[in-house]
């Protein structure tokens, strides 16, 4: 399988030359929090397979609901047609998200959701005769890897090489890296400079995930929303990674008690089963595009698999589990347990900081040069001991599925601790 793979496949976020000395692992099956390879080695999936798998691999309930949907409708064009699975999902999302998000626009991945929110916010003003061609985001932010999403991000590793062909954006200081006061002052200064040219501000609420799991307080979001209202600028909340319970509440914005103008969701929405994303907005935004044919105000974004019936069925099943098993409340205990488990890292001399938001925890190391690839060393150590970790540079993080047991969670933390203490 490795030979066949290398003959034809170019893997994501990879330098393929690495696979000459670091062979990837063909996976035979998954069950719960465990992945199993063809040599029957087990790996604890401590990162939810890139942050998507909420309720375990091969979840019996989600499996059954997808099979049920498969018997009646797998997919249909979503322009001019609809289906029960998509309607029900939209109704539930409107009920679950902050008040005022009344409409749902479906797409098929997180980057596409960001693109849609950028285009909608730009076109909203253009439909009213204004051209606002600048977007503001935070330093250290990440919003995806399509061109618009890259443009509003600020992780050089992904963005820098494409700088000449990206749309115009500016970055404010991140409250995860400087004081809240300094971050807000930086944002307001940009508003004053560009306010009549800015369409929207884009943020990752509470956790800048690909930005080394940098974290900040909800109070920043509350104050930022007031600034946006003062200057008449849209707020786009990118909850693609932090939505659906990751930060301890169903949606991170709920901790700030704000309703963003656009809410982008993906990843955990289907429990890690199928690609799906959506952008949510108010009836007022929706109304700015409502017109007679020929007026030129329609929003013409489209994706072949928009509103895919199987993906919507998986998402509805995922929401069923949240409701029926009271997941947000149950996770409160796991969040406390995780906090206790990671406390010993604080005393290690090569650990700079230990931080946590809900079911996301991060251990930031210090004293290593980038060429040492310490994250790769930890990744390899953990794999040999049956745990899948994928550090972000010098930051080891945990983002496990919610069905992880206390014993599995302790093992996840113990192996990471051993990996870090073995570095020197």
C-alpha positions as CSV (number, residue, x, y, z in Angstrom):
1,X,0.0,0.0,0.0
2,X,2.8,2.4,0.7
3,X,4.4,1.7,-2.7
4,X,1.1,2.1,-4.5
5,X,0.4,5.3,-2.6
6,X,3.7,6.9,-3.3
7,X,3.3,6.1,-7.0
8,X,0.3,8.3,-7.4
9,X,-0.7,10.3,-4.3
10,X,0.5,13.8,-3.2
11,X,-0.5,14.1,0.4
12,X,-1.7,17.3,2.1
13,X,0.4,19.5,4.3
14,X,3.4,17.3,3.5
15,X,6.9,17.4,2.1
16,X,6.7,14.2,0.2
17,X,10.5,13.7,0.4
18,X,10.0,13.1,4.2
19,X,8.2,9.9,3.4
20,X,11.4,8.4,2.1
21,X,12.6,8.1,5.7
22,X,9.3,8.5,7.6
23,X,6.8,6.0,6.1
24,X,3.2,6.8,6.5
25,X,0.8,4.3,8.1
26,X,-1.9,2.5,6.1
27,X,-5.0,2.3,8.4
28,X,-7.2,-0.7,8.2
29,X,-10.0,0.4,10.5
30,X,-11.1,2.7,13.3
31,X,-13.4,2.3,16.3
32,X,-14.1,4.8,18.9
33,X,-10.9,6.8,19.7
34,X,-8.7,4.0,18.2
35,X,-7.2,3.6,14.7
36,X,-5.8,0.2,13.7
37,X,-3.2,-0.5,11.1
38,X,-2.6,-3.7,9.0
39,X,-0.1,-5.0,11.6
40,X,-2.9,-4.7,14.2
41,X,-1.1,-1.9,16.0
42,X,-3.5,0.5,17.7
43,X,-3.2,4.3,17.8
44,X,-5.1,6.6,20.1
45,X,-6.5,9.4,17.9
46,X,-5.6,12.4,20.2
47,X,-6.2,15.0,17.5
48,X,-9.6,13.7,16.2
49,X,-8.1,13.2,12.8
50,X,-7.5,16.9,12.1
51,X,-10.1,18.1,14.6
52,X,-13.2,16.6,13.0
53,X,-14.0,13.3,14.7
54,X,-16.2,14.2,17.7
55,X,-17.9,10.9,18.6
56,X,-15.4,8.3,17.5
57,X,-14.7,6.3,14.4
58,X,-17.4,4.0,13.1
59,X,-19.9,5.5,15.5
60,X,-22.9,3.1,15.4
61,X,-25.6,5.8,15.5
62,X,-24.1,8.0,12.8
63,X,-23.4,4.9,10.7
64,X,-27.1,3.9,10.9
65,X,-28.3,7.4,10.0
66,X,-26.1,7.6,6.9
67,X,-27.2,4.1,5.8
68,X,-30.8,5.2,6.3
69,X,-30.3,8.3,4.2
70,X,-28.4,6.3,1.6
71,X,-31.5,4.1,0.9
72,X,-33.6,7.1,-0.2
73,X,-31.3,9.9,-1.5
74,X,-27.6,10.3,-1.7
75,X,-27.4,13.7,-3.4
76,X,-29.4,16.1,-5.5
77,X,-28.6,19.5,-7.0
78,X,-29.3,22.1,-4.4
79,X,-30.3,24.8,-6.9
80,X,-34.0,24.6,-7.5
81,X,-34.3,21.4,-5.3
82,X,-34.1,20.6,-1.6
83,X,-34.5,17.7,0.7
84,X,-35.7,16.9,4.3
85,X,-32.2,16.2,5.6
86,X,-30.9,19.7,4.6
87,X,-34.0,21.5,5.8
88,X,-34.0,19.8,9.2
89,X,-30.3,20.6,9.6
90,X,-30.8,24.3,8.8
91,X,-33.7,24.5,11.2
92,X,-31.6,23.0,14.0
93,X,-28.6,25.2,13.3
94,X,-30.7,28.4,13.5
95,X,-32.1,27.2,16.8
96,X,-28.7,26.3,18.3
97,X,-26.6,29.3,17.2
98,X,-26.6,32.8,18.7
99,X,-29.9,34.6,18.2
100,X,-30.2,36.5,14.9
101,X,-28.5,34.0,12.6
102,X,-31.5,33.2,10.6
103,X,-30.3,31.8,7.3
104,X,-27.9,29.0,6.3
105,X,-25.8,28.8,3.2
106,X,-24.3,25.4,2.7
107,X,-20.9,24.5,1.2
108,X,-18.6,21.6,1.4
109,X,-15.4,22.6,3.4
110,X,-14.1,25.2,5.8
111,X,-12.1,27.2,3.3
112,X,-15.2,27.5,1.1
113,X,-17.2,28.8,4.0
114,X,-14.7,31.5,4.6
115,X,-14.7,32.4,0.9
116,X,-18.5,32.7,1.0
117,X,-18.5,34.9,4.0
118,X,-15.8,37.2,2.4
119,X,-17.8,37.4,-0.8
120,X,-21.1,38.0,0.9
121,X,-19.7,40.8,3.1
122,X,-18.1,42.5,0.1
123,X,-21.1,42.1,-2.2
124,X,-23.5,43.3,0.6
125,X,-21.9,46.7,0.4
126,X,-21.5,46.7,-3.4
127,X,-25.2,46.0,-3.7
128,X,-25.7,49.3,-1.9
129,X,-23.2,51.2,-4.1
130,X,-20.1,50.9,-1.9
131,X,-16.8,49.2,-2.8
132,X,-15.2,47.9,0.4
133,X,-12.2,45.9,-0.7
134,X,-10.2,45.5,2.5
135,X,-10.6,42.8,5.1
136,X,-9.0,42.8,8.6
137,X,-7.9,39.7,10.4
138,X,-5.7,39.0,13.4
139,X,-2.0,38.4,13.4
140,X,-1.2,34.7,13.8
141,X,-4.6,33.7,12.3
142,X,-5.4,30.9,10.0
143,X,-8.6,30.6,8.0
144,X,-7.9,28.0,5.3
145,X,-5.9,27.5,2.2
146,X,-8.0,28.7,-0.8
147,X,-7.0,32.1,-2.1
148,X,-9.4,34.3,-0.2
149,X,-9.0,32.3,3.0
150,X,-5.2,32.4,2.7
151,X,-5.3,36.2,2.2
152,X,-7.1,36.8,5.6
153,X,-4.8,34.4,7.4
154,X,-1.4,35.3,8.8
155,X,0.6,32.1,9.2
156,X,3.6,32.7,6.9
157,X,4.2,29.0,6.4
158,X,1.0,28.8,4.3
159,X,0.6,32.3,3.0
160,X,3.9,33.9,2.3
161,X,4.7,32.2,-1.1
162,X,1.4,33.4,-2.6
163,X,1.6,37.0,-1.4
164,X,1.7,38.6,-4.9
165,X,-1.6,37.1,-5.9
166,X,-3.7,37.5,-2.8
167,X,-6.5,40.0,-2.1
168,X,-5.7,43.0,0.0
169,X,-5.9,42.5,3.8
170,X,-4.5,44.1,6.9
171,X,-3.8,42.4,10.3
172,X,-4.5,43.7,13.7
173,X,-2.6,42.6,16.8
174,X,-3.9,39.3,18.3
175,X,-5.2,39.3,21.8
176,X,-3.6,35.9,22.1
177,X,-0.1,37.5,21.7
178,X,-0.5,40.9,23.3
179,X,-2.8,42.5,25.9
180,X,-6.4,42.8,25.2
181,X,-6.2,46.6,25.4
182,X,-3.3,46.7,22.9
183,X,-5.2,44.4,20.6
184,X,-8.3,46.4,20.6
185,X,-6.4,49.7,20.2
186,X,-4.7,48.1,17.2
187,X,-8.0,47.1,15.7
188,X,-9.6,50.5,16.3
189,X,-6.6,52.3,14.7
190,X,-7.2,50.2,11.5
191,X,-10.9,51.0,11.6
192,X,-10.1,54.7,11.7
193,X,-7.6,54.4,8.9
194,X,-9.7,52.1,6.6
195,X,-13.2,52.1,8.0
196,X,-14.9,53.2,4.8
197,X,-13.0,50.6,2.8
198,X,-13.3,47.6,5.2
199,X,-16.0,45.0,4.5
200,X,-15.4,42.8,7.5
201,X,-13.2,41.6,10.3
202,X,-12.4,37.9,10.5
203,X,-11.5,36.1,13.7
204,X,-11.1,32.7,15.2
205,X,-13.0,33.0,18.5
206,X,-11.0,32.1,21.6
207,X,-8.4,29.8,19.9
208,X,-6.1,30.4,16.9
209,X,-5.8,26.8,16.2
210,X,-3.3,26.5,13.4
211,X,-1.5,29.5,14.9
212,X,0.1,27.2,17.5
213,X,-3.1,26.9,19.6
214,X,-2.8,30.5,20.8
215,X,-5.7,31.4,23.1
216,X,-7.4,34.5,24.4
217,X,-10.4,35.6,26.5
218,X,-14.0,36.0,25.4
219,X,-14.1,39.6,26.6
220,X,-12.0,40.6,23.6
221,X,-14.8,39.4,21.3
222,X,-17.5,41.2,23.2
223,X,-15.6,44.5,22.9
224,X,-14.6,43.9,19.3
225,X,-18.3,43.4,18.3
226,X,-19.1,46.8,19.9
227,X,-16.3,48.3,17.9
228,X,-17.6,46.7,14.7
229,X,-21.0,48.1,15.4
230,X,-19.6,51.6,16.1
231,X,-17.8,51.7,12.7
232,X,-20.4,49.8,10.7
233,X,-18.1,46.8,9.9
234,X,-19.1,43.2,9.7
235,X,-17.8,40.6,12.1
236,X,-17.1,37.1,10.6
237,X,-16.6,34.4,13.3
238,X,-14.6,31.5,11.9
239,X,-15.8,28.6,14.2
240,X,-14.7,25.9,11.8
241,X,-12.3,24.4,14.3
242,X,-13.7,25.7,17.6
243,X,-17.5,25.2,17.0
244,X,-19.5,22.2,18.2
245,X,-18.3,22.1,21.8
246,X,-14.5,22.4,21.4
247,X,-14.1,25.4,23.7
248,X,-16.6,24.1,26.3
249,X,-19.8,25.7,24.9
250,X,-21.6,24.7,21.8
251,X,-20.2,27.7,20.0
252,X,-17.3,29.9,21.2
253,X,-19.1,33.2,20.5
254,X,-21.7,32.2,23.1
255,X,-19.0,32.8,25.8
256,X,-18.8,36.4,24.6
257,X,-22.6,36.7,24.4
258,X,-22.4,38.1,20.9
259,X,-24.0,37.3,17.5
260,X,-21.5,37.7,14.7
261,X,-22.7,38.9,11.4
262,X,-21.4,35.8,9.7
263,X,-20.8,32.4,11.4
264,X,-18.7,29.8,9.5
265,X,-19.0,26.2,10.6
266,X,-17.5,22.9,9.4
267,X,-15.2,20.1,10.7
268,X,-17.1,18.6,13.6
269,X,-20.5,19.4,12.0
270,X,-20.7,15.9,10.6
271,X,-18.8,14.2,13.4
272,X,-15.8,13.7,11.1
273,X,-17.7,11.6,8.6
274,X,-18.3,13.7,5.4
275,X,-17.3,17.1,4.0
276,X,-19.8,19.8,4.9
277,X,-19.7,23.5,5.9
278,X,-22.1,26.4,6.1
279,X,-22.2,30.1,6.6
280,X,-24.9,31.6,8.8
281,X,-26.2,35.2,8.6
282,X,-29.1,37.4,9.5
283,X,-32.3,38.0,7.7
284,X,-31.1,41.6,7.2
285,X,-28.0,40.4,5.3
286,X,-30.0,37.9,3.3
287,X,-32.5,40.7,2.4
288,X,-29.7,42.8,0.7
289,X,-29.4,40.1,-2.0
290,X,-33.2,39.5,-2.5
291,X,-34.2,41.0,-5.8
292,X,-35.9,40.5,-9.1
293,X,-34.1,38.8,-12.0
294,X,-31.7,41.1,-13.8
295,X,-31.1,43.5,-10.9
296,X,-27.6,42.0,-10.4
297,X,-27.8,41.6,-6.6
298,X,-28.1,37.8,-6.4
299,X,-25.4,35.8,-4.7
300,X,-24.2,33.3,-7.3
301,X,-21.7,31.2,-5.3
302,X,-22.2,27.5,-5.9
303,X,-20.6,24.1,-5.1
304,X,-21.5,20.8,-6.8
305,X,-22.0,19.1,-3.4
306,X,-23.8,21.9,-1.7
307,X,-26.3,20.5,0.8
308,X,-25.3,16.9,0.2
309,X,-28.0,14.7,1.7
310,X,-25.6,12.1,3.2
311,X,-23.5,14.8,4.8
312,X,-26.6,16.5,6.2
313,X,-27.7,13.2,7.6
314,X,-24.4,12.8,9.3
315,X,-24.7,16.3,10.7
316,X,-28.2,15.7,12.0
317,X,-27.0,12.5,13.6
318,X,-24.2,14.4,15.3
319,X,-26.6,17.0,16.7
320,X,-28.8,14.1,17.9
321,X,-25.9,12.8,20.0
322,X,-25.2,16.3,21.4
323,X,-28.9,16.5,22.5
324,X,-29.6,13.0,23.5
325,X,-26.4,12.4,25.5
326,X,-26.1,15.9,27.0
327,X,-22.6,16.2,25.6
328,X,-21.8,19.8,26.5
329,X,-22.6,19.1,30.2
330,X,-20.8,15.8,30.2
331,X,-17.7,17.4,28.7
332,X,-17.4,19.8,31.7
333,X,-16.1,16.9,33.8
334,X,-13.7,15.8,31.1
335,X,-12.4,19.4,30.8
336,X,-11.7,19.5,34.5
337,X,-10.0,16.1,34.3
338,X,-7.8,17.2,31.4
339,X,-6.8,20.3,33.3
340,X,-5.6,18.2,36.2
341,X,-3.8,15.8,33.9
342,X,-1.8,18.5,32.1
343,X,-0.7,20.4,35.2
344,X,2.6,18.4,35.7
345,X,3.9,19.8,32.4
346,X,4.1,23.3,34.0
347,X,7.2,22.2,36.1
348,X,9.2,20.9,33.1
349,X,12.2,23.2,32.2
350,X,11.6,22.9,28.5
351,X,7.9,23.9,28.7
352,X,7.2,27.6,28.2
353,X,3.4,27.5,28.8
354,X,0.5,25.2,29.4
355,X,-2.9,26.5,28.2
356,X,-6.4,25.1,27.8
357,X,-9.8,26.1,26.4
358,X,-12.4,23.5,26.9
359,X,-11.5,20.2,25.1
360,X,-8.4,21.9,23.6
361,X,-5.1,21.8,25.5
362,X,-1.6,22.9,24.4
363,X,1.9,22.5,25.7
364,X,4.3,25.1,24.3
365,X,8.0,24.1,24.4
366,X,11.0,26.4,24.6
367,X,14.7,26.2,23.8
368,X,14.6,24.5,20.5
369,X,15.6,25.7,17.0
370,X,13.2,25.2,14.1
371,X,15.7,23.0,12.2
372,X,15.6,20.5,15.1
373,X,12.0,19.6,14.2
374,X,11.2,18.8,17.8
375,X,7.6,18.3,16.8
376,X,8.5,15.6,14.4
377,X,10.5,13.8,17.1
378,X,7.5,13.9,19.5
379,X,5.2,12.7,16.7
380,X,7.4,9.7,16.1
381,X,7.8,8.9,19.8
382,X,4.1,9.0,20.3
383,X,3.3,6.8,17.3
384,X,5.8,4.2,18.6
385,X,3.8,4.2,21.8
386,X,0.4,4.0,20.2
387,X,-0.7,7.7,20.3
388,X,-1.4,9.9,17.3
389,X,-0.1,13.4,18.1
390,X,0.7,16.0,15.4
391,X,2.5,18.9,17.1
392,X,2.4,22.4,15.5
393,X,6.1,23.2,15.6
394,X,7.1,23.4,19.2
395,X,3.5,23.2,20.4
396,X,2.1,19.8,21.5
397,X,-1.7,19.9,21.6
398,X,-4.6,17.6,22.5
399,X,-7.9,17.8,20.7
400,X,-9.4,14.3,21.4
401,X,-12.8,13.0,20.4
402,X,-15.5,13.5,23.1
403,X,-16.0,9.8,23.6
404,X,-12.4,9.4,24.9
405,X,-12.3,7.6,28.2
406,X,-10.5,8.9,31.3
407,X,-8.0,6.0,30.9
408,X,-7.3,6.9,27.3
409,X,-7.0,10.6,28.1
410,X,-4.5,9.8,30.8
411,X,-2.5,7.6,28.4
412,X,-2.6,10.4,25.8
413,X,-1.1,12.9,28.3
414,X,1.4,10.4,29.8
415,X,2.9,9.6,26.4
416,X,3.2,13.2,25.5
417,X,4.9,13.8,28.9
418,X,7.3,11.0,28.3
419,X,8.0,12.3,24.8
420,X,8.8,15.8,26.1
421,X,10.9,14.6,29.0
422,X,12.9,12.4,26.6
423,X,14.0,15.2,24.3
424,X,17.1,16.1,26.3
